[in-house]
Amino acid sequence: MKDKRWILIGVVVLALSMWSLTRQVSPPPAEAVTVSYSAFKAQLVDGHVKQVSMQEDDLSAVLDAPYELQPGVASRLVRTRIPPVGDPSLIGLLEEHEVDISALPPPADNWWVSWLPWLIFIGLYLFFWRRLFQNATGGFGGRNIGDFLKAQSQKKRGASPKVRFDDVAGQESAKQEVAEVVEFLRDPGRFQKLGAEPPRGVLLMGPPGTGKTLLARALAGEAGVPFFNISASEFIEVFVGVGASRVRSMFEEAKKRAPSIIFIDELDAIGRVRGAGFGGGHDEREQTLNQILSEMDGFEGHEAVIVLAATNRPDVLDPALLRPGRFDRHVTLDLPDKTAREAILKVHARGKPIADDVDFSKLAAGTPGFYGADLKNLVNEAAIACARAEEDQIAMRHFDQMRDRVMMGMERNLTIRDEELHRLAVHEAGHTTVAHYLPNADPLYKVTIIPRGRALGGTHMLPEEERHTLSSAYLTDRLSVLLGGRAAEKVLLGNVSSGADDDIRQATQLARAMVTRWGMSETIGPIDLRQSEEHPFLGREMTQPRQFSDSTAHDVDLEVRSILNAAEACAVAVIEAHRTNVDALVASLEQHETLDRAAIDSLLGDSISIARSQA
């Protein structure tokens, strides 16, 4: 709008300038013809001129007969200009021929014309000064310094979202925790007359993709109040004080429109522990955090403004943010279980043409570990696959196809030699066999030797139930499954390859965690021997000086090695005990490339429970 205003001002100035210039010289009458001075003087000498009007160098004359300038163009009124050198004899000739002489005053100067150059200069100066000032203060894209100091949410004017709690599936406990906030925002007077103060801040915690932002928008939508949404990173600028100014501006606007909600996403971007940065306590991030703390302390009891914030790193937040009176309500959004995943899938399937064969319960059971964002992406990818196949309804096969793509990666066209393909089949058959026969391993889902994603093949398992803790028996069998591919290469091929690189890395990390973190070693005992800790400012693990002796470190290494060797020996024993079934599985993999759970059970044993008991 401001750029359009400048363009309008420029058009007005140009129009006035043209009007002023056209006013300087009076145009000749419409019927007059312009002739040369010589032709005019010849008419004067011949006695045809009856009347003359002079205005500076302009001369108009009335003749006694029409003067024909060219065929078809004739008039008794002629117009000419006196030569710049002048004509001293002109007045004498006019008097000699008794011509009526009229002298007109010169045209009055227009004040606008005299000021026009100055006005143009001032306009250009202001235009370029405005552009240079914006660049100097970071106000690119047409923003002036006032807009630059304002938070983005203030310029969006906090519209009330249309999302409701019905759109947030799988987080029933979280919705119950924030329900009283909705009641307060709908009718703050009912609480205030009893002396109850509103909750100052609500901190939404959970892994990425669990729906923290969606829950915040649904809360504002249920309450029907303005929603000021901003990311914490928008407060941080290179200029000191800008972040604090934006905080003040946003809180002032929210207070004017109370009851309202302020939502700060990714709070850990500015809310990390103070004093841990390289700039001491004077950097821009800490000044912005101090301003937020000050604003939340300044809420009066009658101000119905609720501050929501979301983070997936509550462990690095400054303690001042979490004390009562600030973010004293902590709402945790967990990984959805099977029932929650089914509800989430149904929410995202609304309005889409779903085929009758789609079983959301079965689909939810086959997506353990998926977050809400993952499930939304799964439904969207299935719709894309359906459209690509030019079909009218999204069928179960589309969901299965996209689930495999999400879990195992996209298929790659990669030429593999027969020798390598056989080794790959042996390796994956080893993983599958050990997972099939060990009692505590997760159930198998699918095994493939088709290159997908970054892997040449893969053995994929799906847990039948949600796990919140991991037992030592489960972890021990998990180690044997990881080393099952290497064990199969040893038994069937007599040597090992580099294909077990990632398996060994995962197994080593898991075994070391069992020894140093979870106390699952009889030799070491229940003691925390981890060698790194979370750095609150950088937000990642930093290696710290070791807090235990070299002798203890040597014992840890020996115990990790012992656990891994025992897990590999167990895998070798399982493969040797079922060598015939393993050979059949390898041959079937080389023929079909991908086997599902039913095919695996038919090759390794119809009943997994009986087969495991026999192992």
N, C-alpha and C positions, 0 to 999 in steps of 0.2 A: 504493500500500500504506500509506503514511503517513497519508493522509486517512482511509482505512478504520480505521486504528488509533485516530485521534482520535474517530471516530464511535462505535466500540465503547466507548471510555472514557466518553463522554457517556451512552450507554445504561446502563452499569453504575451511574454516579453517580445517574441518574434513578431507577433501580430501587431502589437503597438508600434514596434519599430517600423514596419512596412507602412502602417497608417501614417506615421509621422513623416516619412520620406515622401509619400504621395501628396501630403498637404503643403510641401514647400513651394511647388510651382503650380500655378493655376493653369489647368488645361485649357487649350483654345476652345472656342465655341464649336459645337458639333459640325456647323456648315462651313467653317473657314477652311481654306486651302493654304498650304505652306508653299511659299515661292522663294526664289533666291532674291538677295538684296538688289542685284542688278535689274531683275525683272520688275521689282517694286519701283526702283528709281526710274525705269523707262516709262512705267505707267504714270508716275508723277510728272515727268517732263512732258508727256503727251496730254496732260490735263485731265486724266481720268480719276484721280484721287480726290475725294470730297472730304474725308474725315480720317484723322489719325489718332490712335491712342498709344502712348509710350509708357512702358514700365521697365526702367533700367535698360537692358539691351533688347528687350522684346518690343516689337512694333506690330500693331494691328491697324489695318486700313480698310475703309469702305469705298468702293469704286462706284462710278456712275453706271457701269455696265458689267455684266458677269465676265470674269476672267477665266478663259478656258485653259486649264493647266495641261490637260490631255483630252483626247476625244471622250466625251461623256462625263468629264469631271470639270465643272465650272461653278464659280461662285463670285458674288460681289464682295465677300469678306476674304481678305488675304492676310497672311501672317508671315513675318520674316524676322531676322535678327540683325541688328546693327553690327558691322565688323568690329573686332576687338580694338582695332586702331582708331575707330571712330570716323565720323564724317562731318567736318566743320561746316560744309556747305549745305547740309540737309535742312537746317532750320530756315536758311535763306530761301531755298527752293520752295519749302512749304508755304512760307509767307508770300512769296512771289505768285504762287498759284492759288492763293486765298483758301488754303486748306484749313479746316477746323482742327486745331491741335488740342489734345487732352493729355495731361501728364498725370499718371497714377503713382501713388506712393509705393515704395518697395514693400514686398510681403514681410509681415512681422515674423521674427524668429520664434520658433516653437521651443518652449522651455524643455520639452521632452527630448528634442534633438540635442540640445546642449548637454544634457545629463546622460544621454544614451551611452556614450563610450565608457563613462564611469560605472554606470549600472552593469554593463556587460563585463567589465573588469572585476567588479565586486562579486558578481554571480559566479564567474569562473574560479575566483579565489576560494569562495565558500565551497564550491563543488569539490575541488581538488583537496582542500584542507580536510573536508569530511572524510574523503577516501583515505588519505594518509593517516588521519587520526584513528580510523577504524583498524587499519593494518598495524599501527603501533600498539594498539591495545588488544589485538587478537580478535577484533570484531568482524570476522570475515562473513561473507554470505549476506551482507545487508544488515547485520546486527549492529546496533549502536552500543555504547558502553552500558546503558541501562539494561538492555537485554542480555548483555554479556554477564552482568553480575547477578541476573536472575536465574533461578533454577529452571530447568526445562519443564518441570511439572507445573510451575506457576503459569507458564505461557499456554499450557494445554487446558488450563482452567478446570481441572479436576472434575470431569464428568463422572456420573455414577455408572459403574459397570452394569452390564446386563446379565452377567454370570450369577448363578444362584447355587445354593448348596446341593441341589439335585444334580448339578453338573460336576460335582466333586465326588467321585465314587472311591470306595476303598479306604477312606480316612474318617471313619465314623467317630473314633475317639477324639481325633483332633477337632472335628466339627462340634462335638459336645463341649470341648474346653473353651471354644471361642463363642459359643451360643450366648452366654451372658453379656458379652461385649455387644452383640447385635441388639439385645434388649435395652442396654443402656443408650445406645445411639438412637434407637427408635423413640425412646421416651426418657431423656435424661432428667427431666423434672421430677419423675417418680422417685428416682434415687437421691437426687439432690435435696429434696425436702426432708429426707430422713438423715441427712448429714453424710451420706455415702459418697465418697470421691470416686471418680472413674479410674480404671486402670490406666496408668500412664503409657506403658509400652508392653507389647506382646512380641516375643521373639519366636519365630518359626524356624525350627531346626530339623535338618534331615539331609540325606544324600541328594545329589543332583538328580532331578527328574521325578521327585516324589510329589510335586504339586504344591510347593510353598507359595509361589506367586498366584497360582490359580485359587488357592484357598483364601488368600488376602483379597483378591478381586471378588470372590463369592461373598465374603463377609461384608464388603462395602455394598455389593448388590443387594444382599438381604436387608441391610439396614437402610438402603436408599439414600446414602449420603455422598457428598463429593469425595472423590478418590484421587489423591495426589501421589502419583507413582514416579519414582526416580531411582536410578542406580547410584550407589554410593560413590562410584568412580566419577560421576558427573560433578561432584563437589570439589574434586582435586584439579587444580590448574597450576600452571607454572608461576603465576603471579601470587605472591603471598597475600593472604587476606580475602581472596576471591571466594574460596570455599566457605569461609565463615560468613561472608556476606550473602551467599546463596542460601545458606542454612537459615539465616534471619529472615530473608525474603520469603522462603517457603513456609516457615512457621507463622509469619504474620498473615499471609494469605489464607492459610488453613484456619487460623483463629477467627478471621473475618467471616468465614463461611461455616463456622461450627454449627451443628455437629459435623465432623468430617474425619477422614482417615488419611494419615501420611504413611506411605509404604516405602521403605528404603530397602532395596534389593542388594544382595551381596554386601551386607553390613561389614564383613571382615575386611573389606577394602580400605576402610578408614577407622574401623573399631579395634584394631590390634592393640596389644599391650603397649602403653606409652613408655618411652625411655629406651625402647629396644632398637630404634632406628639409628641410622648413621648421622642424622642431623640433630641428635639430642632431643630436647623438648621444644625446639623452636621451628621445626619444619611445618610445611603447610598441612600435612595430614593430621598432625597432632593438634594444631590450632583449630582445624575443622571439627575434630572430635570433641575438643573442649567446648566449642560453641554448641554442639548438639547436646552435650551434658547440661550446659547452662540453660538452654531452651526448655529441656524437659523438666528441669527444676523450677522453671518460671511459670509452669501451668497453674492457674488458679482453680479452685474447686468447681467453679461454674463453667469452666471452659471444656466443652465436650469434644476434645480432640484426642484421638487415639493414634499412637505411633506403632505401626507394625514394621517389623524388620525380618529379613530372611537371611540365613547363612547355613553353609554346610561345614563350617569350621568354628563351632562355639568354643572350642578349647583354646583358641588364640585371642578371644575377645578380652578387652580391658575389664577388670573386675568392677570398675565404676559404672559400666553399662548394665551390669547384671544385678546391682543392688536394688532393694525395694525402693519404689518411687520412680524407677526408670523401666528397664525391661525386666520386670519382676514376674511376668507370666511367661513360662517356657512351654511351648507346644512342640512336641516331637512328632514328625511324620515318618513312619516306618516303611520298610520294604513291604509291599502288599502281599498278603497270603493268597491262597488259591481262591477263596471266596471273593476277596477284594479284587483280584485280577479279573475274575469273571464279570463283576459289576463294572469295572473300568472298560473292559472290552465292549460291553453293551452300551455304555454311554457314548463311546466313540463310533459305534456302529449306527447310531441314530441317524435317520434320514438317508441311509445308504441301502441299495437294493441287495439284501442278504438272502442267499439261497436257503432252501429248507434243510439242506444237509449239514449246515454249519452248526456245530455243537460247541457253544462257548464254554461249557463246563470242561469238556475234553481239551479244548484249546488252552484254557487257563491252567489245567493240570500239566500241560506240556511246555509251559513258559515259566519255570521257576527262576527266581532271580531277576525277572523283568520289572522295571519301574513303570510308573504311569506313562512317562514319556516314551519308553520303549514300546508299550502296548499301543499307544496312539500311532506311533510310527509303523507298527505291524499292520494295523487296520488300513492305514493309508497306502502302504506298499502292496497290500492285497488288492485294494481298489485299483491301483496302477496296473498290477498284473492282469486284472480282469479287463481293464480298458485296452491294454496292449493286445490281449487275445480276442478283442472285439466281441466280448460276451456281455449279456445284459445283467447278470446277477453275479455277486461275489460268492464263490463256492468254497467249500472246505479245502479243496486242493490248492486254491490260491493262498489261503492262510498257511497251509503246510509248506508250500513252496517258499513263501516269504519268511516263515519261521526258520527253515533250514538256511536260508540266505543270511538271516541275521545272526544265527548261532554259529554257523560253520563258514560263512563267507561266500562270496560269489565264485562260481566255477570259472576256472582258467583253462584256456586252451594251451596245454604244455605237452610237448613231445617227450616221452620218457622211454628209455631203452628197456627192452624186455628184462634184462638182468636187474636193473634198478626197480622195475615194476614188481618183480618177484620179491625182492628184498622189502619193498614197501608193504606188500601184502603180508609178508611174514611179520613185519614190525607191528602193523595194526592188528593182526590176528593175535599177537601176544598180548597187547593191551586188552583186547576183547575177551580172550580166554580167562585171564586172571580176574577181570572184573566180573565175569559170569560165575566163577566158582567160589570166590571169596565171599564169606557171609555178610561182611559189613560194607561192601562196596555199593555204590549207587547203581540202580538198574540201568541197563544199556538202552540206548535209544536208536542209534544208527552207527554204522561203521562204513567208511568209504576210503577208496584209494584214488579218488578224483581230486586233483589239486583245487583247493578252495582257499580264497584269501591268500595268506602268506604261507600256508601249510601245504605239503604235498598230499596229505591224507589226514584222517582224523577218526578217533573213536569218541563218540559223544554219549554222555549219560545224563539221565534226568532223575533227580531225587523224587521219591514217591510222597515225601512229606517235608514240611519246612523244618530246617535245622537252625536252632538258636545257639546251641553249644556243640562242640566237636569233641567226641570221646577219643581216648587214646587208641581204642580198638579200631574205630573208623579211620583215624589218621594213619595207623599202621597199614591197614589194607589199602588206603589211598596211595601210600608210598609204593607198595607192591604193584599196584595198577600202573603207576607212572613208570616204573622200571620194567614192566612186563614186555614192552617192545624190545628193549635191549636183551632181556632174558631169552626171548624167542629167537633173536638173531644168533645168540650163543648156542642154543640147543639145536636149531634147525640148520644154520649155515656155518657154524663153527667159528665165526668171527663177528665183530661188531662194527658199526659204521658211525658216521657223524650225525645220523638222523635222530639220535637220542639227545641231542644238545639241549633242547628246551626241556625235555623230560628231566634230565639230570639237574638243570638249574632249578626247576620247581621243586624237585625232591629234596635238594640240598637246603633250600630256603625253608621248606616245611620241617625238615628234620632239625635244623638249627633252632627254629622257633619252638619246637617241642622241648628242646633241651634248655634253652636260655630264657624262655618267656613263660612257658606253661608248666614247668616242673614235671615233665613226663619221663624223667630219667632217674632211675634208682641210684645211680652213681653220683650224679651232680646234686640231685635233691631239689626242693622247692625254693629256688633263688633266682632273682632277676639278674641276668648277666648280659642284657642287650648292650650294644656298644654305640648306640646313637639315640638322640632324643629330638623331639620336635622343637624347632626354632620358632618362637612366636612371631617374629617380624618377617622372616623370609618364608614361613609357612611350609617348610619341608624339613626332612631329616638332615641333621648335620652331625658328622662324626665327631665324637667327643673323646677326650683322653680316657683310656681304659681304666675302669674302677676295680679291677681284679688282677690277680697275679698271673705271671707267665705259666705257672704250674696249673692254675685253674683253666687258663685258655687251652693248654695242652690237653687237659682232661676233657674239655668241651669238644675239641676236634676229634679225639678218640671216640667219644660217645656218639657224635654225629656219624662218624665213619661206621661204627658198629651197627647203628640203626639202619643205615643205608645198605650195608652188606647183608644184614638179616632180611630186609625187605626184598632185595634182589634174589637171595637164596630161596625165599618163599615163592617168588614168581617162577624161578627155574623149576622148583619142585612141582608146582601146579601144571606147568607146560609139559614136563616129562611124564606126569601121571596121566595126562590126556592127550598124548602125542597124536593118536589117530584122529581125534576130533579136530586138533589144530591143523593137521594136514588137509582135512576136508574143508575147513574154514578158509585156508589159504587158497585152495583150488577154486572154491566158490567166489572168493573175492576177485581173483584174477579173471574169472568168467563174467561176473555181473557188476563188478566195480563198487557197487553200493548194496549193503544188506541192512534190512530193518530188524526190529526186535524179534518178530516172528521167525524170520529166516535164521537168525542167530540161534534161537531156541531150538529150532529143528535140527541144527547141525551139532550143537553142543549139549542138547538134552531138552526134552519137552518141558520138564518141570525144573525150574531153577532151584527151588528149595531142595528137591531130592538130590540134584547134582551137587549142590553146595554141601549137603550133609555127607555125601560120599567123598568129598574132597578131604 
